[in-house]
Amino acid sequence: MSASAEDPAASGVDIEHLAAVLVRRRRELAGGTAVIGASGVVHRVHETVWAGVRVPTTACRAASDPLRLRPAHGPVTCRRCLRRTTGRDTGVPEGQTELSV
């Protein structure tokens, strides 16, 4: 086994810094809404455990990387997030492709 596989510091990974960034992102997005990257689709934010740290995620699980989430303002427009949080099917917001089930 190589030294970098045994020691995270040897590979340049700063686990404490990453954990702090993830905690800060969770606080920024807690109970709110977010977009993924530059997308205009607004998602409901939930939390999950990722690498042992509680992190924000979208209700629809469209983003696996919590660092891609950006705070959003306004109502949720993601159809899957709406269905998962309300239990009801809703119309498709303008500009969003309808999902076939």
Contacts in CASP RR format, 6 or more apart in sequence:
PFRMAT RR
TARGET T0000
AUTHOR 0000-0000-0000
METHOD contacts of the structure
MODEL  1
MSASAEDPAASGVDIEHLAAVLVRRRRELAGGTAVIGASGVVHRVHETVW
AGVRVPTTACRAASDPLRLRPAHGPVTCRRCLRRTTGRDTGVPEGQTELS
V
3 10 0 8 1.000
4 10 0 8 1.000
4 11 0 8 1.000
5 11 0 8 1.000
8 15 0 8 1.000
19 53 0 8 1.000
21 67 0 8 1.000
22 50 0 8 1.000
22 53 0 8 1.000
22 55 0 8 1.000
22 66 0 8 1.000
22 67 0 8 1.000
23 53 0 8 1.000
23 54 0 8 1.000
25 55 0 8 1.000
25 56 0 8 1.000
25 66 0 8 1.000
25 67 0 8 1.000
25 69 0 8 1.000
26 47 0 8 1.000
26 54 0 8 1.000
26 55 0 8 1.000
26 56 0 8 1.000
26 66 0 8 1.000
28 56 0 8 1.000
28 71 0 8 1.000
29 45 0 8 1.000
29 56 0 8 1.000
29 69 0 8 1.000
29 71 0 8 1.000
30 45 0 8 1.000
30 47 0 8 1.000
30 56 0 8 1.000
31 45 0 8 1.000
32 44 0 8 1.000
32 45 0 8 1.000
32 71 0 8 1.000
33 42 0 8 1.000
33 43 0 8 1.000
33 44 0 8 1.000
33 45 0 8 1.000
33 71 0 8 1.000
33 72 0 8 1.000
33 73 0 8 1.000
33 74 0 8 1.000
33 75 0 8 1.000
33 76 0 8 1.000
34 42 0 8 1.000
34 43 0 8 1.000
34 45 0 8 1.000
34 56 0 8 1.000
34 58 0 8 1.000
34 69 0 8 1.000
34 70 0 8 1.000
34 71 0 8 1.000
34 72 0 8 1.000
35 41 0 8 1.000
35 42 0 8 1.000
35 43 0 8 1.000
35 69 0 8 1.000
35 70 0 8 1.000
35 72 0 8 1.000
36 43 0 8 1.000
36 58 0 8 1.000
36 62 0 8 1.000
36 63 0 8 1.000
36 68 0 8 1.000
36 69 0 8 1.000
36 70 0 8 1.000
37 68 0 8 1.000
37 69 0 8 1.000
37 70 0 8 1.000
40 72 0 8 1.000
40 77 0 8 1.000
41 77 0 8 1.000
41 78 0 8 1.000
41 96 0 8 1.000
42 72 0 8 1.000
42 74 0 8 1.000
42 75 0 8 1.000
42 76 0 8 1.000
42 77 0 8 1.000
42 78 0 8 1.000
43 58 0 8 1.000
43 59 0 8 1.000
43 60 0 8 1.000
43 62 0 8 1.000
43 63 0 8 1.000
43 69 0 8 1.000
43 72 0 8 1.000
43 76 0 8 1.000
43 78 0 8 1.000
43 81 0 8 1.000
44 58 0 8 1.000
44 59 0 8 1.000
44 60 0 8 1.000
44 76 0 8 1.000
44 78 0 8 1.000
44 81 0 8 1.000
44 82 0 8 1.000
44 84 0 8 1.000
44 85 0 8 1.000
45 56 0 8 1.000
45 57 0 8 1.000
45 58 0 8 1.000
45 59 0 8 1.000
45 69 0 8 1.000
46 56 0 8 1.000
46 57 0 8 1.000
46 58 0 8 1.000
46 59 0 8 1.000
47 54 0 8 1.000
47 55 0 8 1.000
47 56 0 8 1.000
47 57 0 8 1.000
48 54 0 8 1.000
48 55 0 8 1.000
48 57 0 8 1.000
49 55 0 8 1.000
50 57 0 8 1.000
50 66 0 8 1.000
55 66 0 8 1.000
56 66 0 8 1.000
56 69 0 8 1.000
57 63 0 8 1.000
57 66 0 8 1.000
57 69 0 8 1.000
58 69 0 8 1.000
58 78 0 8 1.000
58 81 0 8 1.000
59 78 0 8 1.000
59 80 0 8 1.000
59 81 0 8 1.000
59 84 0 8 1.000
59 85 0 8 1.000
60 78 0 8 1.000
60 80 0 8 1.000
60 81 0 8 1.000
60 84 0 8 1.000
62 78 0 8 1.000
62 80 0 8 1.000
63 69 0 8 1.000
76 82 0 8 1.000
76 85 0 8 1.000
77 93 0 8 1.000
77 96 0 8 1.000
78 96 0 8 1.000
79 90 0 8 1.000
79 91 0 8 1.000
79 92 0 8 1.000
79 93 0 8 1.000
79 96 0 8 1.000
79 98 0 8 1.000
79 99 0 8 1.000
80 99 0 8 1.000
82 88 0 8 1.000
82 90 0 8 1.000
83 89 0 8 1.000
83 90 0 8 1.000
92 98 0 8 1.000
END
